[in-house]
């Protein structure tokens, strides 16, 4: 029977990053992905990298992530296509401004001192296509930006395998053996693996993996829509990731065009992945 110190369930960017970090620390690790590596949520995301969060742990974690992306090519030998074009949040309601005043105080306290307030006039200069008639305030952090989910995932995969990690595609976790409250092994579509630890990196499918071990994990999947335009010269390539906080609509440069995304907050959770053209 195959064995490992750690088994990782899920081969998106989180699972592949963890496999690399464990392998570089000499941990014997096996990663299992039921489809292909980076093909699910990771392969469909907008690639945003931000530190402007409302909770201190998230801000501290993302500050570490930015440092890792800045050193990614040096550490792994592969590019991350990381562009620190910044994140610009637009606020149209007084309560949003009040909430982010508290956030700004916290950001500065934990070291994110480059984050700052931007007035509507400056926002219009930063993003000339904006209509700022109803904007009453903005926050901007220049060290935020965008990275390539595919490049980062591929870099972690190659580096992890180079360090001896076993990353397996089209292998599904079908069961988790637990005795006396401890993991004893993992059952898969390709055979059993003896291990004392499994890390759930299944993202939107995390709840399903949890149930295999008798746990209820409060993670629900929601559909997100992304559209990419053709050539769009009115938006310079240095334009920041811009987010309308009220509607959740966001956009950023993508190639010669623009990537635009938004979620339907009225839509219930589910694994629907087709396009809702009526919503768009």
C-alpha positions as CSV (number, residue, x, y, z in Angstrom):
1,X,0.0,0.0,0.0
2,X,1.2,3.5,-0.8
3,X,1.9,5.8,2.1
4,X,2.6,9.4,2.8
5,X,3.2,11.8,5.7
6,X,0.5,14.1,4.3
7,X,-2.2,13.7,1.7
8,X,-3.7,16.8,0.1
9,X,-7.2,16.7,-1.4
10,X,-7.5,19.2,-4.2
11,X,-5.1,20.3,-6.9
12,X,-6.0,23.9,-7.3
13,X,-3.5,26.7,-6.5
14,X,-3.9,26.2,-2.7
15,X,-3.2,22.5,-2.8
16,X,-0.3,22.8,-5.2
17,X,1.2,25.7,-3.1
18,X,0.9,23.5,0.0
19,X,2.5,20.5,-1.7
20,X,5.5,22.7,-2.7
21,X,5.9,24.2,0.8
22,X,5.7,20.8,2.4
23,X,8.1,19.2,-0.1
24,X,10.7,21.9,0.5
25,X,10.5,21.0,4.2
26,X,11.3,17.3,3.4
27,X,7.7,16.2,4.1
28,X,6.6,13.1,2.1
29,X,3.4,14.4,0.4
30,X,0.8,13.1,-2.0
31,X,-1.7,15.4,-3.7
32,X,-4.9,14.1,-5.3
33,X,-6.9,15.9,-7.9
34,X,-10.0,14.3,-9.4
35,X,-9.7,16.3,-12.6
36,X,-6.6,18.0,-13.9
37,X,-4.3,20.3,-11.8
38,X,-5.6,23.9,-11.7
39,X,-8.6,23.2,-13.9
40,X,-11.5,24.0,-11.6
41,X,-12.0,27.2,-9.6
42,X,-8.3,28.2,-10.0
43,X,-8.5,28.0,-13.7
44,X,-11.6,30.2,-13.8
45,X,-10.7,33.0,-11.4
46,X,-9.8,36.6,-12.2
47,X,-6.3,36.4,-10.7
48,X,-6.7,39.3,-8.2
49,X,-4.2,39.6,-5.4
50,X,-5.3,42.0,-2.6
51,X,-4.4,42.9,0.9
52,X,-7.4,45.1,1.6
53,X,-9.5,42.9,3.8
54,X,-11.7,43.6,6.8
55,X,-10.1,41.2,9.3
56,X,-6.6,41.4,10.6
57,X,-5.7,37.7,10.0
58,X,-6.6,38.0,6.3
59,X,-4.6,41.2,5.9
60,X,-1.5,39.6,7.6
61,X,-1.9,36.4,5.5
62,X,-2.2,38.4,2.2
63,X,0.8,40.6,3.0
64,X,2.8,37.3,3.3
65,X,1.2,36.1,0.0
66,X,2.4,39.3,-1.8
67,X,5.9,38.8,-0.5
68,X,5.8,35.3,-1.8
69,X,4.6,36.3,-5.2
70,X,7.3,39.0,-5.4
71,X,9.9,36.3,-4.9
72,X,8.1,33.6,-6.8
73,X,10.4,33.2,-9.8
74,X,13.5,33.3,-7.6
75,X,12.0,30.6,-5.3
76,X,10.5,28.3,-7.9
77,X,12.3,29.1,-11.1
78,X,9.0,29.9,-12.8
79,X,7.3,33.3,-13.5
80,X,4.1,34.3,-11.7
81,X,3.2,37.1,-14.2
82,X,2.5,39.3,-11.1
83,X,1.7,42.9,-11.9
84,X,1.3,45.2,-8.9
85,X,-1.1,47.6,-10.5
86,X,-3.0,48.1,-7.3
87,X,-6.6,47.7,-6.2
88,X,-9.0,50.6,-6.2
89,X,-12.3,50.2,-4.2
90,X,-15.1,52.6,-5.0
91,X,-17.7,53.5,-2.3
92,X,-21.1,55.1,-3.0
93,X,-22.7,54.8,0.5
94,X,-21.7,56.6,3.7
95,X,-21.6,53.3,5.7
96,X,-19.1,51.8,3.4
97,X,-16.8,54.8,3.9
98,X,-17.2,54.5,7.7
99,X,-16.4,50.8,7.7
100,X,-13.3,51.3,5.6
101,X,-12.1,54.0,7.8
102,X,-11.8,51.4,10.6
103,X,-10.2,49.0,8.1
104,X,-7.6,51.7,7.1
105,X,-6.6,52.2,10.7
106,X,-6.1,48.4,11.1
107,X,-4.2,48.1,7.8
108,X,-1.7,50.8,8.9
109,X,-1.4,49.2,12.3
110,X,-0.4,45.8,10.8
111,X,2.1,47.4,8.4
112,X,0.0,48.0,5.2
113,X,1.0,51.6,5.3
114,X,1.0,52.1,1.5
115,X,-2.8,51.8,1.5
116,X,-4.5,55.2,1.3
117,X,-7.7,57.1,0.7
118,X,-8.4,58.4,-2.8
119,X,-11.0,61.1,-3.6
120,X,-13.3,60.7,-6.6
121,X,-11.3,63.2,-8.7
122,X,-8.1,61.3,-8.3
123,X,-9.9,58.0,-9.0
124,X,-11.2,59.5,-12.3
125,X,-7.6,60.3,-13.2
126,X,-6.4,56.8,-12.3
127,X,-9.3,55.2,-14.3
128,X,-10.4,57.6,-17.1
129,X,-13.4,55.5,-18.2
130,X,-15.0,55.8,-14.7
131,X,-18.1,57.8,-14.0
132,X,-17.6,59.0,-10.5
133,X,-20.7,61.1,-10.1
134,X,-22.0,58.9,-7.2
135,X,-18.6,58.0,-5.7
136,X,-18.0,59.5,-2.3
137,X,-14.7,57.9,-1.5
138,X,-12.1,55.2,-2.5
139,X,-9.3,53.2,-1.1
140,X,-6.2,52.3,-3.0
141,X,-3.3,50.0,-2.3
142,X,-0.5,50.1,-4.9
143,X,1.1,46.7,-3.8
144,X,-2.1,44.8,-4.7
145,X,-2.5,43.6,-8.2
146,X,-3.1,40.6,-10.5
147,X,-1.2,37.4,-11.2
148,X,-1.6,34.5,-13.6
149,X,-3.5,31.6,-11.8
150,X,-2.1,29.2,-14.5
151,X,1.5,30.4,-14.2
152,X,1.5,30.3,-10.4
153,X,-0.1,26.9,-10.3
154,X,2.2,25.5,-12.9
155,X,5.2,26.9,-11.1
156,X,4.2,25.3,-7.9
157,X,3.5,22.0,-9.6
158,X,6.8,21.8,-11.3
159,X,8.8,22.9,-8.2
160,X,6.9,20.5,-6.0
161,X,7.5,17.5,-8.3
162,X,11.2,18.5,-8.5
163,X,11.4,18.2,-4.7
164,X,9.8,14.7,-4.8
165,X,6.1,15.5,-4.2
166,X,3.7,13.1,-5.9
167,X,0.9,15.1,-7.6
168,X,-1.7,12.9,-9.1
169,X,-4.4,13.8,-11.6
170,X,-7.8,12.1,-12.2
171,X,-7.6,10.4,-8.8
172,X,-10.7,11.0,-6.6
173,X,-10.8,10.8,-2.8
174,X,-13.6,8.4,-2.1
175,X,-13.2,7.8,1.7
176,X,-11.2,8.8,4.8
177,X,-10.6,6.2,7.4
178,X,-10.8,7.6,11.0
179,X,-10.2,5.7,14.2
180,X,-10.3,7.2,17.7
181,X,-10.6,10.6,16.2
182,X,-7.4,10.3,14.1
183,X,-7.0,9.8,10.4
184,X,-5.6,6.4,9.5
185,X,-5.7,6.5,5.7
186,X,-7.3,7.7,2.6
187,X,-9.3,5.7,0.0
188,X,-9.1,6.8,-3.6
189,X,-10.3,5.7,-7.0
190,X,-6.7,4.5,-7.6
191,X,-6.2,2.6,-4.4
192,X,-5.6,3.2,-0.7
193,X,-3.0,5.5,0.9
194,X,-1.8,5.1,4.5
195,X,-1.4,8.5,6.2
196,X,-2.0,10.2,9.5
197,X,-2.9,13.5,8.0
198,X,-5.1,14.8,5.2
199,X,-5.4,18.5,4.3
200,X,-8.6,19.6,2.7
201,X,-7.8,22.0,-0.2
202,X,-10.9,21.1,-2.3
203,X,-12.2,24.7,-2.3
204,X,-15.8,24.7,-3.4
205,X,-15.9,21.0,-2.8
206,X,-14.4,21.2,0.7
207,X,-17.7,20.2,2.3
208,X,-17.9,17.0,0.4
209,X,-14.4,16.0,1.5
210,X,-15.2,16.9,5.1
211,X,-18.2,14.6,5.1
212,X,-15.9,11.7,4.3
213,X,-14.4,12.2,7.7
214,X,-17.7,12.8,9.4
215,X,-17.3,16.6,9.5
216,X,-19.6,19.4,8.4
217,X,-17.6,22.2,6.8
218,X,-19.5,25.4,6.2
219,X,-18.3,26.1,2.7
220,X,-20.8,26.7,-0.1
221,X,-20.2,27.1,-3.9
222,X,-21.4,30.1,-5.8
223,X,-21.3,30.8,-9.5
224,X,-19.3,33.9,-10.6
225,X,-19.4,35.4,-14.1
226,X,-16.4,36.7,-16.0
227,X,-16.3,38.3,-19.4
228,X,-13.2,39.3,-21.4
229,X,-13.4,42.0,-24.1
230,X,-11.4,42.3,-27.3
231,X,-8.8,45.1,-27.7
232,X,-9.8,48.0,-25.5
233,X,-7.3,50.9,-25.8
234,X,-9.3,53.3,-23.6
235,X,-8.1,51.3,-20.6
236,X,-4.3,51.5,-20.1
237,X,-2.4,48.4,-19.0
238,X,-1.4,50.1,-15.8
239,X,-5.1,50.6,-14.7
240,X,-5.7,49.2,-11.2
241,X,-8.1,46.4,-10.5
242,X,-11.2,48.5,-9.9
243,X,-14.1,47.3,-7.7
244,X,-17.5,48.9,-7.2
245,X,-18.1,47.8,-3.6
246,X,-21.9,48.1,-3.7
247,X,-22.5,45.9,-6.8
248,X,-19.4,43.7,-6.6
249,X,-18.6,44.6,-10.3
250,X,-14.9,44.7,-11.0
251,X,-12.5,45.0,-14.0
252,X,-8.8,44.9,-14.8
253,X,-6.6,44.9,-17.9
254,X,-6.3,41.4,-19.5
255,X,-4.0,41.2,-22.5
256,X,-5.1,43.9,-24.8
257,X,-8.7,43.9,-23.5
258,X,-10.5,44.1,-20.2
259,X,-11.6,41.3,-17.8
260,X,-15.0,42.2,-16.2
261,X,-16.5,40.2,-13.4
262,X,-19.6,40.2,-11.1
263,X,-21.7,37.9,-8.9
264,X,-25.4,37.6,-8.7
265,X,-26.0,38.0,-4.9
266,X,-29.5,36.8,-5.3
267,X,-28.5,33.4,-6.7
268,X,-28.5,30.4,-4.4
269,X,-25.4,28.3,-3.9
270,X,-24.8,25.4,-6.3
271,X,-22.3,23.9,-8.7
272,X,-23.9,25.6,-11.8
273,X,-21.1,26.6,-14.2
274,X,-22.9,27.6,-17.4
275,X,-23.4,31.2,-18.4
276,X,-26.5,33.1,-17.3
277,X,-26.9,35.4,-20.3
278,X,-29.9,37.1,-18.8
279,X,-27.9,38.1,-15.8
280,X,-25.0,39.4,-18.0
